[in-house]
Amino acid sequence: MRVLSTYRLQLNREFPFASVIGLLDYFSELGVTHLYLSPILKARPGSTHCYDVVDHSTINEELGGEQGYRTLLEEARKWGLGVIQDVVPNHMAVHQANWRLMDVLEKGVQSKYSDYFDIDWVSSKRVVLPILEADAEQLIRQGKIRLGLTQGVPSIICQDKCFPINQEGLDVLRHAGPIDDQTLDRLNTTLVKEVLARQYYTLSSSSDQPNYRRFFNVNELIGVNAEKKWVFDESHSIFSKLADLGVDGYRVDHIDGLMYPSSYLGWLHNLVGDAYVVVEKILTGDEELRRNWDCKGTTGYDFMNSVNQLFIDESSASHFTRIYEEFIGRKIDFESLILEKRRFVIEHLLRAEFERVFREFAARIPNFDAIRERLLQFILRLPVYRTYIEATTISDEDIRLISSIDPDGLILSLIKKSRETFLKLQQILPAVTAKGYEDSVLFVYNRLISLNEVGGNPWIFGCGVNRFHEFNRRRLTHWPLSMSATSTHDSKLSEDVRCRLDVLSQMPTEWSSFIKELKNLLSPRIDPNDEYRLYQTLVGTWPKEGLSPDYRERVRSFTLKAMREAGENTSWVHPNTGYEERVLNLIDKLFERKDARLLIDRFVERVTPLGMLYSLSTLVLKMTSPGVPDIYQGCEVWRFLLTDPDNRRPVDFAHLRQVLKDVKEDSDAGSLMRDLYSGGIKMYVTTRLLHLRRGLPEVFQYGFRST
C-alpha cells in the first residue's frame, strides 16, 4: 500500500492495540493512509513509551501480544489503512525481564550473549551496573540489597530489581544450608556481600560509570551490537514475520547509534523486502542524508525546522537579541556555549565511553597522549552528529568534512592507523550533540524558544521563502518520500506552541513591555534566563478555557526539566533543591495572583489568533510540499504540548471524533474560521488535504500527474 500520509500513535498498556482497533473508522474517515506505531516489542513492565525493549523475539503482551497485533493489522486493512512500525535496534533495557542480559550477568564472558551487548570485557570481566540509588555496601547494611527467591530461583534482590546468582554464588549458599526463604533471610546478614562479590557483575551507584555503551547517558539502556550479523538476525527475526503479516514500513530509531547504518539498512531490506523505511536521523545545517542509504528519507525534523523558520521575522533578529540580553543581564556567546556543553558531556556524562575509546587509541598509537587534545577538539567542533566511515571505505563526503575541521590531516592519519577504534568513536559521537546541544544548549539559549527544536539552530532567526523552496526542490529530487513532521514524541514543543511563539518575532517591542511588566509584578528572585524561558512557556501554552491544576503542574514539571537539562543552576545529577523550590514557588505565585493572570490573558489574546493562522499555514505547507506528511496524535486540532513526557499525554479521541463529525456536517470554512479557537478549522484543513492527497498521490509526491 502506497504511503501517502502517516498518523503517529504512542502505544502503552493504557492505549493498547485494542484501543487502536476501536478508532480505525476515525483514522480512515480522517484520510490518513498509514498508522505509524511506537515500538511493539516486549518492554520494561509498565513502560509508557516502549523504547526500553527487553525481548526482541516477543510482541508486548501489555499491548495485546501477537494475536492482538495480527488482529490490528487485519482490521486496519479492512479500513484501507496500512501500518508503519517503529524499530529499536540500538539498545535494550537493563531489567530482569531481559533474559539475554540476565544470561550474561549469570555466566559472564561464557554466555552465548556476551557479545550481543556492547560490553567492554577488556577493562573488566564483570559488567558494571551503576543503577543503585546509593553505595552498594550502604544498601546491604540497610537490608535493601538482599538474598531472596524470585519465582523459586535464588536471586539478589534490590528493591524492585532482581539479578541472577552464578554457580559459584549458589555453591556458597548450598554450603550454608537448604536454599529456602528462611535460610536466605538468615544469610542476608552474613553472606549477601560474599555472594555478590562472586558475581560476573557489580552493582554500583548511579553516579558511577558503566563498562558498556549506553543509549546516550542512560544507565538503564545498554547498547546492542547490531553490526554483528548474528545479533542482527536474532534481534530482527520477528520483523520478517511482521512483513509477512502485512506491515508496510519501518521507522528505524536512532540510526546514528549503529556502527554501520548503511549496512544495517541493507540487511533490513533483505529481511522485509521492498518496505517503506525511514530513519530517525537528525540533520544539522545544510547536511543531507547519505545517498547510499537504502531508505526513503528521515522522520522529518529537517522539514519541521525548515518550515518553522518561514514564520520568523528576520528583520527583528537584532532587536530580539537586544531584548533578551538586556533582560538576562548578559551576552551569551553561542559557539562558546556549545563547546562548553559538549566538553561537559565528554568529560562527565559519557566519561566511561570516551575513556574506553581513548584507551584503545593509546594502545594502538604511540604517543597518543600528544594528539589526544587534537582529537578532542575535532569531536567538539564536529558540525554534524557523526561521520559514517565504514570498515574498509571512507567517503569523499567524510574526507571533506574531517579536513574542514582538521586541515593538516592528523585525524585522517589517526583513522588509518586505528580505524576499528574510530568506528567505535563514531557510535558515541551523536550523544555529544544530543546531550550537549539538544538537551542542554537548547535549554540555555532562550532568545526565542520556538527555534530551539531538535535539529534546529536558534542562532538563525528566520529564513527567506527562497530557502524553503530550495529545501523542497532538493527533497523532490532526492527524497520525495521522506516524512514531513511538525510535532513528534521527541519535539521540544508542539507545532501550535511554536507557531504562537513565532508571532513574538513580529512584535518585539510589545513582548519587551510585557515581560518587564510581569517581572515588576512578581519581583522574582531567580536567574533571569530561567524567568525569560518561563514567560515564553506560559505565552506558548496559556489556555483560553481557564487555568486547571493540571496545567499548573505541567508548567512546573516542564520548567523543572528544562532547568535540570540546562545544567546552569541545577542538574539531574546534582539537583539544587533550594533554587528549584524558588522557581516553583514563583510559578505558584504567578498562578495565584489575579493581576499577573490578567496581564498574561491580555497578551496571549493578542498573540493567539495569528499563531493559529501560522499553524494552519504550516499545516497547508506540510500537506502540499514534497514528502509524506505525518500527524502526531491529537494534533489535527489545537494541541499545546511541551517536552516529553508532556507530549505523550493521552488523547481525547472521543472529542476528535465529534469535531470530525461536526466538520463533515458543516464544511463551511468561513464559519469555522470565525470560531477559530474551537479547533474545527484545523481539523477541516487536515481532513480535506489528506483526502486530496489520496486522490492525487503522484502530484504531491513526485510533482506530476501521469496520464
Secondary structure, 3 states (H helix, E strand, C coil): CCCCCEEEECCECCECHHHHHCCHHHHHHHCCCEEEECCCEEECCCCCCCCCEEEEEEECCCCCHHHHHHHHHHHHHHCCCEEEEEECCCEEECCCCCHHHHHHHHHHHHCCCCCCECECCCCCCCEEEEEECCCHHHHHHCCCEEEEEECCEEEEEECCEEEECCHHHHHHHHHHCCCCHHHHHHHCCCCHHHHHHCCCEEEEECCCCCCECEECCEEEEEEECCCCHHHHHHHHHHHHHHHHHCCCEEEECCHHHCCCHHHHHHHHHHHHCCCEEEECCCCCCCCCCCCCCCCCEECCHHHHHHHHHCCCCHHHHHHHHHHHHHHHCCCCCHHHHHHHHHHHHHHHHCHHHHHHHHHHHHHHCCCHHHHHHHHHHHHHHCCCCCCCCCCCCCCHHHHHHHHHHCCCCHHHHHHHHCHHHHHHHHHHHHHHHHHHHHHHHHHHCCCCHHHCCCCCCCCCCCCCHHHHHHHHHHHHHHCCCCEECCCCCCCCCCHHHHHHHHHHHHCHHHHHHHHHHHHHHHCCCCCHHHHHHHHHHHHHHCCCCCCCHHHHHHHHHHHHHHHHHHCCCCCCCCCCHHHHHHHHHHHHHHHHCHHHHHHHHHHHHHHHHHHHHHHHHHHHHHHHCCCEEEEECCCCCCCCCCCCCHHHCCCCHHHHHHHHHHHHHCCCHHHHHHCHHHCHHHHHHHHHHHHHHHHCHHHHHHCCCCC
